[in-house]
Amino acid sequence: MKIVEWILQNGKITNKDVREMFKISDRAALKEIRKLVDSEVVKSEGKGRSLYYILE
């Protein structure tokens, strides 16, 4: 829910934003983001280091 709220306020979110928000590892952040992608709440844009996520 916090991730969706962040996207609503800022337009997009990155893996780094999620890591800092929850104080978790890179892998844990990816796991949280993947849940939202799989449930089609968010989608990824960009590639590599410029990858970010927006609402679907």
Summary of the structure (lengths in Angstrom):
residues: 56
radius of gyration: 10.1
end to end distance: 14.5
largest distance: 25.2
contacts: 143
relative contact order: 0.22
helix: 59%
strand: 16%
